[in-house]
Amino acid sequence: MKIRIQNGRIMDPQSGLDVVGDLCIDGAVISSIAQENEAFKADLTLDAKSQWVMPGLVDLSVRLMEPGLEHEGMLSSELNASVAGGVTSLVCPPDTDPTLDESGLVEMLKFRADQLQLSKLFPLGALTRSLKGETLSEMHALTEAGCVGFSQADHAIKDTHVLQRAFSYASTFGYAVWLHPTDYYLGKGVAASGALALRMGLSTVPVASETIALNTIMALMRSTGARVHLSRISSAKGVELVQAAKSEGLNLTCDVSINSIHLTEMDMGYFDSRARLSPPLRQSQDRDALRQGLSSGVIDALVSDHNPVPGDLKTLPFAEATPGASGVELLLSLAYKWSQEMGLDPLQALRVVTSQPGAILNQGLSQQKPHTQGFTPGSLGVGALADLCIFDPHEVWSVSPQALTSQGKHTPFDFEMSGVAMTGRVKKTIVNGRLVYNA
């Protein structure tokens, strides 16, 4: 199919392109950008006047609940939620049921996702068997099956010797290790340490849980030369450590969740389990440091940390509720909100959800078989695969369970809880030249 997107504001953070004009798609690829192309005969014309035409988003943290909840059609619903959020490439952690520690499971998951022809799915393999932190997984076989890196998800490794061996092996073969920095012993609480959690009688997770883990990770990086991506840092001290490590030259990238840059512990309200998250919401000084770190480039990417927790596991007392919230449909709107509040230009807002996470993902893709070569997620270019979305920065809408495509209906950004409406909404998403979402 040939598609013309006309009159849109075409923006590509990677190249700095920001022009008003037409973008033409011929089959699966972009054939022209902002050029006169009268000879192009479109089968479908989309009017994007006053809207942004931009690369499809790259989300580095999306849980899909498969394997595990196949009978509920979670893969289909969550990939549909992803394209509703403008996400065309996503990375999923390995804490599925069963764990992604066998190549057959990875191949099955990728096959099922490919059949749906929605967002492109890139799994992380388990760093250790069953995420128990004891025996290393078969990283080579998992890479051959399609894994772009190796992770423990939210399961901290207790034995530092195991982590050292994992770093050494990954470094030898050029694999990336993705870690959520949390100490095995200190990270078991349900709320951030502070006066509020003390008054509420909740078990806590101190900032030291993150900083101890970060110092360990960085020390092992120095001795092994491993490449590490830090998932969802949550504290001002964490930002300081990441900045120092990057200045030192360590091969380190990191991301932060939409929850941590917009919310604080005060958003827990009166034990509202929609704000039961991992990492827990921290104090305002942490949120402010994370926002600044994202704008300065210390933090590379913004992620949705999408986790569609079933209702029966969420509507429990705060300490018993499963941590997590739906967020993939809110990623672009909340990136835009952050940029407006920080006084940044739109290209800076788009960079943290397109080209910068795309570069992190592309490092993992470099380990894949040749058929993945040449795919550059999070960017636009003539001859490139047509993965893009159209965003209306003016539309105001309210988040509610009915407004979400995801089967996970719980989010702290629910208008009923937050009282704040969203500005900006994805209107259309195109993957491989196919219109897969049309609001």
N, C-alpha and C positions, 0 to 999 in steps of 0.2 A: 504494500500500500504506500501511496505517496501522500504526505501530510504537509500542509503549509500552516505555520503558526504566524499570524500577521499582527503587526502593530504593537508587539510586546516590547518591554524593556529587557533586552537580552543581557544577562550578567554571568560572567565566568570568573570566579575569584582567582583561578590558577593563572590566567593570562592577563587579568585586569580589565577584560572587555566589559564595557558598560555602554550600550547603544540601544536606540529604539529602531526597530526594523522587523524584517521577516526572517524566520528560520525554516528551512525546508528539509524534509526527511524523505529519503528514497529507500524504501525497504527497511532494513535494520540500521541504516547509517544516516548521519547528518550530511546533506549534500551541499548546503550553503548557509552562511550566517550573515545577515545584514547586508546582502548584496542584491542588486537588481537581477531578478531571475524570471523574466516574463515568460520564458519558454517552458518553465516548470508547470506541468498540468497536474494539479493536486486532486486526489480522490476525496480528500477531507480537508476542509479549511477551518481552522480554529482562530477566533478573534481574541487576542490577548491584550486589547487596549487597556491601559492603566494597570496592567498586571506584569509580574516578573516572570520571565522565561529563564530558567536556571538549571544547572546540573541536578540530576537526581541526588537526593541526600544519601550519605553513607553513615549508617548507625552502627557503632562498634559494640553495642550491648543490647541485644534483643533476645529474650527467652520466648520460645515458641511452644513449649510444653509437649514436644514430640522429639524422640520417642517418649511414650508415657501415657498420653491422652489421645491416642489416635481415634478411639471410638467417639470422641466428642468433636472430631474434625478441627482440632486446634491449629494444625499447620495451615489449613486453608483460611481459617478466620483470622489468624495473626498475620499471614502474608497479605491478606486483603486489607487489614488494618495498616500494615506498613505502606502499601501504595496509597492508601487514603491520607497518609502523612507525608507523601512525597518521597519516601525512602525507596530507592531502587537497588541498593546493595546493603546487606546487613550481615553482621557477625553474631553468631549465637554461641553461648558458653556450653561447656560439656556436661553440666549437671542435670542431665535428662535421666529418664528411667527406662531402660538401663543407661548407665554412663557411656559417653562417647569415648570408649577406650578400645574399641575393636573396629577394624577397617570396614567390615561388613555393615555395621550400624551407620557409619558415616556415609558410605555409598548409598545405602537405602534412603537416608534422610535427603541427600542431595538429589537423588533420582525423583523422589516424591515432590520436592520443591520445583525441580525443573519441569515436571509434568504440569504443574499449576501455572507456569509462565507468568509469574508475578514478580516480586522482588527477587534479586539474585541472593542466594544463601551461601555463606561461607562459614563453615563450622570451625570451632576450636576443639582440638583433641584434648583428652584428659592428660595432664602432666604425669600423674601416677595412676596406677590401676585402681579403679573404683573410687578415685579421689581420696584414698585412705592415707596418702602421704608416706607410703612404705616402699612400693616397688615401681620403678619407672615404667611408663607405657612404651609400646612399640612405636616410637615417634616416626621412624622411617615409613613404616606401613601406613600409618595414619596420614602422613603427608601425601603419600601416593594416592590415598583414597580421597584427598581433597581438603585436608585441614590446613589452615593458614597460620597456625600457631598452637601453643599448648598452655593450658590454664588449669588452675585448681578451682575456678569459679569462686565461691565464697568459703571454700574449705582451706583453712590455713594448714601449712605443713609444720608439724611439731618438731621433727628431726631435721636440724640444720644440715646435717651430713647428706641427707637425701636431697635437699634443695641444692646443695653444692654440686652433687653428681648430676642433677638435672641441668643445671646451668652449664656445666662442663660439656655434657653430651650435646645440648642444644647449640652451644657455641661452636663446637667442632663441625657441625653440619649446617650452620647458618640459620637454624630455626629460631623463631621468636618465642619468648616466654611471657605470657600475659598474667599478671598477678594483681589481685585485690589486696593491698597492703593491710594486713590485720594480724595481730599476734594471737597465737593459738589459745593462750590462757586468758588474755585480757579482752578478747573480742566477743565474749559470749553474752554480753548484756543486751538490753532492748532499747536503751536510750542513751544519749550522750551524757557524759558526766557533767554535773553542774547543779546549781541550786534548785532548778525546776524538777529535775529527775529525783533529787533528794526529797523534795516536798511531796512528789507524787508516789514515792515509795517504789520506784522502778530500778531494776538492776542496770548497771551502767557500763558504757564502753568509753574509757578515757582516751584522750588524744594520744597518749603514750602507746596505745595499741597500734596506731598507725605509724608513729615515728619509730618505734622499736623495729617494726617490720621493714620500714623503709631503710633504716640504717643497716639492717642485715642484708637486704637485697643489694644495696649499693656496695657494701663490702665484698659480697660475692661477685658482683659485676666486675669489680676491680681485679679480682684474682683470676677470673675465668674469661673475661672479655665477652660475656653473654649480652645479647640484645634483649631488652626488657620493655614491655609496655605495661604501665601502671593503670589499672582500671579503677575509676571512681574514687579519686582522692577526696578528702572531706574536711581538711583542717588547714588553718593558716600556717601552722608549723610544717605540715606536709608540703605546702607550696614553697616554703623557704628551702626545705631539703631538696626538692626537685630542681629549683633554680640553681642551687649550689652544685648539684650533680651535673647539670647540663653545662654550667660554666667550666666544670672540671673536664668535660669532654666525654662523659659516659654515654653509651649508646642507648639513650633513654627517651621514651615518649610517654605521655599520660593523657588521661581524659577525666572529665568531671560530669556528673549527672545534672539533668535539668532540675532535679529536686534540690540539690545542694547549692545551686547558684540563685535560687529564688526563695527558698524557705529556710526557716530556723526552727529550733526546738519549740518556740512559742506556737508554731502551727500545729502542734499535737493537740491543742485545745484541751478538752476534758476527756483525755484518753481516747481520742479518735483514732481507730485502727487504720484509717486510710493514710495516716502519717507514720505508720510503723514500717520503717524502711531500713535497708542495709546498703551503705553505711547509714547510721542514724543521723537525723538532722541535728546540727550543732548550733553554736551561738552566732550572733550577728557578725562578730568580728571574723569568724571563719568564713561565713557566706561572703562577706565583702572582700576578703583576701582571695577567695576562689574566683569571684567575678573579675577582680583586677588581674589575677594570674591568667585567666582565659583571654582577656583583652590584650595583655602584654606579650602573649605567646609562650609563657612558661608552661601553661597547659595547652596541649595541642588540639584537643577535640572536645566537643560537647556531645553527650550521648543521652538517649532516652531512658536507659536502664529499665526497659520495658519488661515487666514481669506480671502476666495476667493471672493473678492469684484467684482461684475459684471462690465464689461467694461464701461457701460454708467454711472456708479456711481464713476468711478475712473478717467476717462479722462475729468475731470472738472478743473476749476481753483483750485489751491492748497487749499485754505481755504474752498472751497465748496465740495471738493472730500471726499468720505467716507474713514475714516482711516482703514488701514489694508493692508495686503499683503499675498500672498501665500508663504508657507515656509515648509510644511511637507515633501516635497521631497528633501529639502536641509538640514534638521536637522543633519544627520550624517556627511555629507561632511563639514558642518560648525563647528560641534563639533571637527572634526579631524583637521581642519584649526586652530581653537583656541588652541588645544593642541600642535600643532607643533610650533606655534608662542610663546607659553608660555614655551616651552621646557619640556613638560610633557610626560610620557610614555603612550602608547596606552590604557592601562587599566584605567588610570585616565580619558582619554577622553570618554571611553565607560561608565564609572560609572555614569556620570551625565545625560546620556540618557537611561540607562537601570536599574541597581539595585537601585539607589537612588530614581528616580521617581517611580520605582516599589514598593519600600517600602512605599512611601506616598500613592500610590493607594491602596496598600494592607491594609492599615489602614481603608480605606473606605469599602473595601470588607469584612472586619471583621464584619460589621454590616448587611451583606446580609444573605439571606437564606442559608441553608447548602450546596446547590448544587454548590456554589461558593467557598466553603472551599477547601484548598489544592492547589489552583492555585496561583503560585508565579510569578508575572510578572517581566520581566527583568532579568531572571536568567536561567542557564542551569543546568540540573541534570538528572541522570539516573532515569527513572520512571516519570519524569515531562512531562507536555505537551510540544510537539515539536513546540514551537513558536520561530523562529530564522531567521536570515538573513545572507547572504553571501555578503561581502563587498570587493571591489577591491580598496586598498589604493593607487594604482598607476595610475588609469585611470584619465586622464585630460579631462574635458568637460566644455562646455560653457552653462550657463543658458540662455534660450530664451523662448518665448511663445510656440514655437514648441516643445521644449524639455520637457515641463511640461504636466503631465497627468491631473492635476487639471483644472477645468473650470475657475478658477481664474488665469489669465496669468500675473498679475502685481506683480513685486517684485523689491526691490532696488538692488538685486544681479544680475539682468539682465545684461549680458555681455555688452550690448549696453550702459548701464548706468554706470556700475562699472568699466568696462575694465579689470576685474579680472576673470580668469577661475577657476573653481573648481577642486580640486584634491581629488580623491576618489569618488566612486559611488557604490550604492547598485546594485548587480547583480541578486540576488534571494531572495525571502522571502517565508517562510514556516509558516503556521498557522494551529495548530492542526494536524500536520503531512501532510498537503496538500500544494503542491507547488502552491502558489497563484500569484506569480510574477516571471517572468523569462525574464531578459533583453536580 
